[in-house]
Amino acid sequence: MALYWCTECIPLAVTALLPVILYPMMGIMEASEVCIQYLKDSNMLFIGGLLVAIAVEHWNLHKRIALKVLLIVGVKPSLLMIGFMSTTAFLSMWISNTASTAMMLPIANAVLQQLSDTEARSEEREMMEGVDNHAIEMNEHVEMNGKLKGNTGEDYTKDLKEFKENNVTSSPGSDPAEVRDRSPEHEQRRLKREERYLKLSKGMSLCVCYAASIGGTATLTGTTPNVILMGQMNELFPGNGGIINFASWFGFAFPNMLLMLILSWLWLQIIFLGFNLKKSFGCGSNNASDREAYQVIKDEYKALGPMSFAEGCVLFNFTLLVLLWFTREPGFIPGWATVLFNQEKTYVTDGTVAIFMSTLFFCIPSKIPICSGRSRDDAPAEAPTPLLTWDVVHEKFPWNILLLLGGGFALAHGSEKSGLSSWMGEILVPLESIPPFAISIVLCLLVAMFTECSSNTATTTLFLPILASMSTAINIHPLYVMFPCTISASLAFMLPVATPPNAIAFSYGNLKVIDMAKTGFILNFVGVITINIAINTWGVAMFNLNTIPSWINGTATP
């Protein structure tokens, strides 16, 4: 399965179905036991989270949020990059990384094009003003010479026309903004401007796709590897007491995401914009170019119109879902699920909440119902469509990822049942002499390199059972290596084929592979260092990583 997932000789989802065929035939597990692994609580959380994301995308709520943030941030190059990165990262916390990238890149390109065109027109006006000033001097010169030589007015007009033709040229049918001065000075300014905006375009494209990958690490449902970690922990260590839930994940990963986002912005700023604070941030200047680019964003926002009833309902449901997730089991106080349902067992999980709230999208109408029951032409009024229909879900839902999740859980369960996990643990015992922080860094770098050539979902599925066996064998907390490696699987920054957001950016931003490779190479190291700082500071405090938990050997927590 590892070989098939890496080479993609058959679809990833089809490879994930191999345990259903091979485990029963090899006498490892019964078919009924294998099939149960394909639709567990973690899968339900994934389904519920994706249904909410589909509703947000279907009613264009994500675009309204994005444009509003950009209107607040402004259009100075550095501020614009911060605005696009923060907005994309926020959206990727809740909807797919691919969808957030595909939505933000056209907006970024439109704003940059407007900035470039406005600056070109400004240069053209300056050039023409210089020509006109020169023409006045020429007028006086020609007029004086004409009087001395006895030339007629026609000769004067002809001389002036020849002067302008010799100094300004334009291609047939070109706009005034496309007029080019033949002087080396103006040609050099034009080339510098085009080079600057090409670099800026590359930087904006990369900042959006990188922010999408980074933002997805902040929430449990932000990207598939996060859900895989929770599922593998519950599968391999069933007595862990729900150590990974929405609140605990957010508490650890959100500060780490912010730190990675800031460091990524600094690196992109240095590479593509330079670190001239006065020029990048504007220091209070507000020229015509900025105003026109700002107007582009403003027009896009106005085109959305006022918020509809459907958008309001989706926003309310989305906000309520996040609140329920956070307060279900916050950790420092008993959550509502503990008080109402989970006194003896964990009956209600994050998956329960996700499915409950996503089900409401199929019940709530997209328009306020007409109470009279009659339309204007006196015909029976049709019931408004719900916020989500199954046709929309069927079209947009990534069913292959659901099978991929299940295949990973089946693979982990089979490794445990067959004794493969124990055998691998014994092989890895010599690693006990290496400091845990060194093991974590090396494994994170290995995963970050592996995920450049393989799906992050497949990478996480392959590595986590091995890491769980290793942690048990060398007596360290499983989360100490599993958590950093899971986030490292999202650090696919170097190649266009590494992740869909990278591929989208590659097609939009005039990028070359070397541009992405040299920028992403450093960001991979930045991400690994950031994650390991996080796990060794507030991660240790949150999950008590300095002690070996009682559930590591299969016993439940007290």
WOPE-V725604 format. One record per backbone hydrogen bond with DSSP energy under -0.5 kcal/mol. CO is the residue of the C=O (numbers start at 1). NH is the residue of the N-H. If there is no record, write none. Layout:
# WOPE-V725604
<<CO & NH> <CO & NH>>
This chain:
# WOPE-V725604
<<1 & 5> <2 & 6> <3 & 7> <4 & 8> <4 & 9> <11 & 15> <12 & 16> <13 & 17> <14 & 17> <15 & 18> <17 & 20> <17 & 21> <18 & 21> <18 & 22> <19 & 23> <19 & 24> <21 & 25> <22 & 26> <23 & 28> <23 & 29> <24 & 27> <30 & 34> <31 & 35> <32 & 36> <33 & 37> <34 & 37> <35 & 38> <36 & 39> <40 & 44> <41 & 45> <42 & 46> <43 & 47> <44 & 48> <45 & 49> <46 & 50> <47 & 51> <48 & 52> <49 & 53> <50 & 54> <51 & 55> <52 & 56> <53 & 57> <54 & 58> <55 & 59> <56 & 61> <56 & 62> <57 & 60> <60 & 64> <61 & 65> <62 & 66> <63 & 67> <64 & 68> <65 & 69> <66 & 70> <67 & 71> <68 & 72> <69 & 73> <70 & 74> <76 & 80> <77 & 81> <78 & 82> <79 & 83> <80 & 84> <81 & 85> <82 & 86> <83 & 87> <84 & 88> <85 & 89> <86 & 90> <87 & 91> <88 & 92> <89 & 93> <90 & 93> <91 & 94> <91 & 95> <96 & 100> <97 & 101> <98 & 102> <99 & 103> <100 & 104> <101 & 105> <102 & 106> <103 & 107> <104 & 108> <105 & 109> <106 & 110> <107 & 111> <108 & 112> <109 & 113> <110 & 114> <111 & 115> <112 & 116> <113 & 117> <114 & 118> <115 & 119> <116 & 120> <117 & 121> <118 & 122> <119 & 123> <120 & 124> <121 & 125> <122 & 126> <123 & 127> <124 & 128> <125 & 129> <126 & 130> <127 & 131> <128 & 132> <129 & 133> <130 & 134> <131 & 135> <132 & 136> <133 & 137> <134 & 138> <135 & 139> <136 & 140> <137 & 141> <138 & 142> <139 & 143> <140 & 144> <141 & 145> <142 & 146> <143 & 147> <144 & 148> <145 & 149> <146 & 150> <146 & 151> <152 & 156> <153 & 157> <154 & 158> <155 & 159> <156 & 160> <157 & 161> <158 & 162> <159 & 163> <160 & 164> <161 & 165> <162 & 166> <163 & 167> <164 & 168> <167 & 182> <169 & 180> <171 & 174> <175 & 178> <176 & 179> <180 & 169> <183 & 187> <184 & 188> <185 & 189> <186 & 190> <187 & 191> <188 & 192> <189 & 193> <190 & 194> <191 & 195> <192 & 196> <193 & 197> <194 & 198> <195 & 199> <196 & 200> <197 & 201> <198 & 202> <199 & 203> <200 & 204> <201 & 205> <202 & 206> <203 & 207> <204 & 208> <205 & 209> <206 & 210> <207 & 211> <208 & 212> <209 & 213> <210 & 214> <211 & 215> <212 & 216> <214 & 217> <215 & 218> <219 & 222> <223 & 226> <223 & 227> <224 & 228> <225 & 229> <226 & 230> <227 & 231> <228 & 232> <229 & 233> <230 & 234> <231 & 235> <232 & 236> <233 & 237> <237 & 240> <239 & 557> <243 & 245> <245 & 249> <246 & 250> <247 & 251> <248 & 252> <249 & 253> <250 & 254> <252 & 256> <253 & 257> <254 & 258> <255 & 259> <256 & 260> <257 & 261> <258 & 262> <259 & 263> <260 & 264> <261 & 265> <262 & 266> <263 & 267> <264 & 268> <265 & 269> <266 & 270> <267 & 271> <268 & 272> <268 & 273> <269 & 273> <269 & 274> <275 & 277> <276 & 280> <277 & 281> <278 & 282> <280 & 78> <280 & 79> <282 & 285> <287 & 291> <288 & 292> <289 & 293> <290 & 294> <291 & 295> <292 & 296> <293 & 297> <294 & 298> <295 & 299> <296 & 300> <297 & 301> <298 & 302> <299 & 303> <300 & 304> <301 & 304> <302 & 305> <308 & 312> <309 & 313> <310 & 314> <311 & 315> <312 & 316> <313 & 317> <314 & 318> <315 & 319> <316 & 320> <317 & 321> <318 & 322> <319 & 323> <320 & 324> <321 & 325> <322 & 326> <323 & 327> <324 & 328> <325 & 329> <327 & 336> <328 & 337> <328 & 338> <333 & 331> <335 & 339> <336 & 340> <337 & 341> <337 & 342> <345 & 347> <347 & 349> <349 & 353> <350 & 354> <351 & 355> <352 & 356> <353 & 357> <354 & 358> <355 & 359> <356 & 360> <357 & 361> <358 & 361> <359 & 362> <360 & 363> <360 & 364> <361 & 387> <361 & 388> <364 & 387> <369 & 371> <373 & 381> <375 & 378> <379 & 375> <385 & 366> <389 & 393> <390 & 394> <391 & 395> <392 & 396> <393 & 397> <397 & 399> <398 & 401> <398 & 402> <399 & 403> <400 & 404> <401 & 405> <402 & 406> <403 & 407> <404 & 408> <405 & 409> <406 & 410> <407 & 411> <408 & 412> <409 & 413> <410 & 414> <411 & 415> <412 & 416> <413 & 417> <414 & 418> <415 & 419> <415 & 420> <415 & 421> <419 & 423> <420 & 424> <421 & 425> <422 & 426> <423 & 427> <424 & 428> <426 & 429> <427 & 430> <428 & 431> <429 & 432> <430 & 433> <431 & 434> <435 & 438> <435 & 439> <436 & 440> <437 & 441> <438 & 442> <439 & 443> <440 & 444> <441 & 445> <442 & 446> <443 & 447> <444 & 448> <445 & 449> <446 & 450> <447 & 451> <449 & 452> <450 & 453> <450 & 454> <455 & 459> <456 & 460> <457 & 461> <458 & 462> <459 & 463> <460 & 464> <461 & 465> <462 & 466> <463 & 467> <464 & 468> <465 & 469> <466 & 470> <467 & 471> <468 & 472> <469 & 473> <470 & 474> <471 & 475> <471 & 476> <477 & 480> <477 & 481> <478 & 481> <478 & 482> <479 & 483> <479 & 484> <481 & 485> <482 & 486> <483 & 487> <484 & 488> <485 & 489> <487 & 490> <488 & 491> <490 & 492> <491 & 493> <495 & 498> <499 & 502> <499 & 503> <500 & 504> <501 & 505> <502 & 506> <503 & 507> <504 & 508> <505 & 508> <505 & 509> <506 & 511> <512 & 515> <512 & 516> <513 & 517> <514 & 518> <515 & 519> <516 & 520> <517 & 521> <518 & 522> <519 & 523> <520 & 524> <521 & 525> <522 & 526> <523 & 527> <524 & 528> <525 & 529> <526 & 530> <527 & 531> <528 & 532> <529 & 533> <530 & 534> <531 & 535> <532 & 536> <533 & 537> <534 & 537> <534 & 539> <537 & 541> <538 & 542> <539 & 543> <540 & 544> <540 & 545> <544 & 547> <545 & 477> <547 & 549> <549 & 552> <550 & 553> <550 & 555> <551 & 554>>
